[in-house]
Amino acid sequence: MTRLSVNINKIATLRNARGGNMPDVTKAALDCERFGAEGITVHPRPDERHIRYSDVREIRPLITTEFNIEGNPIPSFIDLVCEVVPDQVTLVPDAADAITSNSGWDTVRNRDFLTDVCRTFKAKGIRTSIFIDPDPKMAEAAALCGCDRVELYTEPYAAGYAAGREHAVKPFIAAAERARECGLGVNAGHDLNLDNLGFFIREIPWTAEVSIGHAIICDAIYMGLEKTITEYLKLTKSAGK
């Protein structure tokens, strides 16, 4: 079944807006686990506008579920990941000034670089995933880089869901099928929510993991964090059956 990893970046954004330690990001990570989350995702950026490198170091020894660190593999990020040794690292090609991730890697053009990065992380025993657009060619080239999984960038699916979900999910099925043929696991993330998540998993039931943050925190404003995580878990467990 598909595992739910909760991205806690938005909790850190709220903390950083006022300074101090409210809300407590480390406590939030532990609470997400207590409420049933099967993983915790963080995405530290160089400007530390949400998750800080120090947060990553504090969270790592405390959580017992899967820990996923995602980000652009610049030297400081590579050093951080090799220091804390998460269960999974997800390579994302986001620019330093990007508001949020907005595209996947061109795994053909960046094959040599990504191969070197994957080799570095796999030498530390870290499962490595590459963030890609829903393109079978990108999935095939990712496999040649030596990664273990790809994470499909699902914003285009979410954007097109209301107009026609069958059409919106079609390229993702093609990319996921090619990834599986190449021996890669398939993750997914970006703009997945309670409306569109279930259909995505039903159409790609071999999705190993979804990483969701923004939508969970938005829903938690109205439902509370525990109830929200419960509702997402219902989808990840039932949709894949």
N, C-alpha and C positions, 0 to 999 in steps of 0.2 A: 504494500500500500504506500501511497505518497506520504512522505513525512512533512510536517509543518515546521519551518524554521522562522522564528519571529525576529525581524530586524528592529533593533531598538534605537536606531539613529534619531528618530523623532523625539524620543524621550530625552536624549541628550540635547537636542535643539532647544527644547523647552527649558531645560536647566541652564543652558548657556545664555538664554535671553535675559536672565536676571542675575546671573552669577550665583555663587554659593553652591549648594548641593541639593536643591529641591527642583524636580524630583531626583531621587538617588538612583543613578543609572545602574549601579551594581545590584541594588535591591530589586529594581525592575527586572533585571535579567533573571534573578533567582525566583521572583514571583511568576514570571512567564513559565519557567520550568515547573513550578509548583502547580500552575494552572493547566499543565498538560503539554506545553510546547515541546517538540521533539528536537529542537535545535535553537541556538541563538546566533543571529547574524549581526555583524558590525561592519561598517564601511568607513574606516578612518580616512580622512582626506588631509592633504598637507596643511591647510589652513585651520584644521581642527574646529570647524564651525559646528560640528555636532560631536560625534565620537572622537575622543582624544586618544593619542597613543597610550597615555597613562591609564585610561579606562580599559583598554585592551589588556594591559598587564595586570590590572586588578581583577578583571572578570575571569581571566583564563583559569586560575587555580580553584575557583569557587564553583563553577557550573559542572554538572555531571552529564548533561546531554551533549549533543554534537555542537562544536564551536566552529563557526564558519566566518572567516575574515575575507572580505572582498575589497578590491581596490586596484588602482593602477600600479603595476609593479615597478615603481621608481625605486632607486636604491634604499631610501629610508623605509619604504614599505617592505621591501624584501628583507631587510635587516630585522624589522619588527616581527614579521611572520616566522623567520628562522629562529628568533629568540623565544617566542611564546609557543610555537609548534601547535597550531590548531588542528582539528580533525580534517578540515577542508579549507583550501584557499581558492577564491574565485577571482580570476584575472579580468579586470574591467578596464576598457580603454578611455576612461573619462578624463577630460582635460581638467586642469587645476581650477578653472573658473566655471566649470559646469554646475548648474543648479542641481541636476540629478543626472544619472546615467542616461544617455540618449542614443546609443548605438552599440553594436557588437564589434568585435575584432574582425578585421580582414585577415583571416588566418592564412591566406595564400601569401599576401604581401609581407606579413610579419612572421612568417614561419620560422626563420632562423632565430629571431629574438624570443619568440614564445617557446621554442624548443629549449633554449638555454634556461629560461625561467622555470619551465616545467622540470627540467633536470635538477635544478637547484632545490626545488621544493620536494620533489620525490625522493631525493637523497636524504631528506630529513623525515621521510615516512609520512608526508602530508599529501592527502588526496587533492588533486589539482583539477579545477574546472575552468573552462574558458567561456566567457560570455560572448554569445554570437547572435547575429540576426538569423531569422528563420530561412536559411538558405542551405540546401543539401551540400553544396560545394564547400561552404564554410565549415559544416560539420565534418566532412571528409578530410579537409585540410587540418582541422583541429586534431583529429586522430593522429595525423602524421607528426604533430608537434609533441606527442607523447603524453597528452593529458589523460585523465581518467573519465572525465565527464565534460559535457557542455551545459551551459545554462542558456536557455532560449530567452531572448529579450522580448517580453510579451506586451510591451506598450502598443504595438500595432494591432495586436489581437484585441486588447481592451478598447482601443479607439474605434475599431470596426464592429464590435460585438453587437451593439444595438441595431445597426443597419442590416446585419446578416451574419449571425454567428458561424454558420456553416462555411461561408466564404472566408470569414476572418481567420478561422482556425486551420484552413486547408494548407497554407505554406508551413505551418508549425508541425502538422502531421508529417509532411514530406521531409522536413529537416530532422524530426525526431526519429523517423524510420531509418533515414540514412545514418544517423548517429548510432542507432542500435545495431545496424548492419556492420558498422565499423568497430563494434565492441565497446562503445562509449555508453556510460550512464547519461540520463537526461534529467536536468533540473530546469526550473522555470522561475521567472520573477520579473516584476515591474508592472504595476497597476492592476494586479490581480486582486479581486475583491469578492464579497459574498455573492454578488450577482453573476460574475463570469467564471469563477473558479471551478465550480462543479462540472460545467460543460467541458471545460478544457481537460480536466482529468478523465472524464468519461471518454473523450475522443483520443486521448493519449494516456491510457491507463498504466503504462510503464514509466510514467513520470516518477522519478525517485524522490524528488524534494521540491517544494516551493518555498521561496523566501519572500515574506510579505511584511512590510512595515508600515508604510503610510496609511493604507486602508485600515489596518488593525487599530492604529492609534485614533484615526478619525471615528471608527465605529465605537471605540472604547469611551469616547466622550459621552455617548448616549447610553451604551449598554454596560459600561464597566469593562475592565480588562479581562477579568476571569470569564465572564459571560461571552465576550467577543472571541476569545481563544477557543472556548468550547464550541461556538458556532462554526468557526473555521475548521476545527477538527472533525466535526460532523460531516462536512463536505469532503475533506480529504479521505475519510474512511469509507464513506458510502459511495462516492462517485467512482471509485476504482473497482467496485465489486462487479 
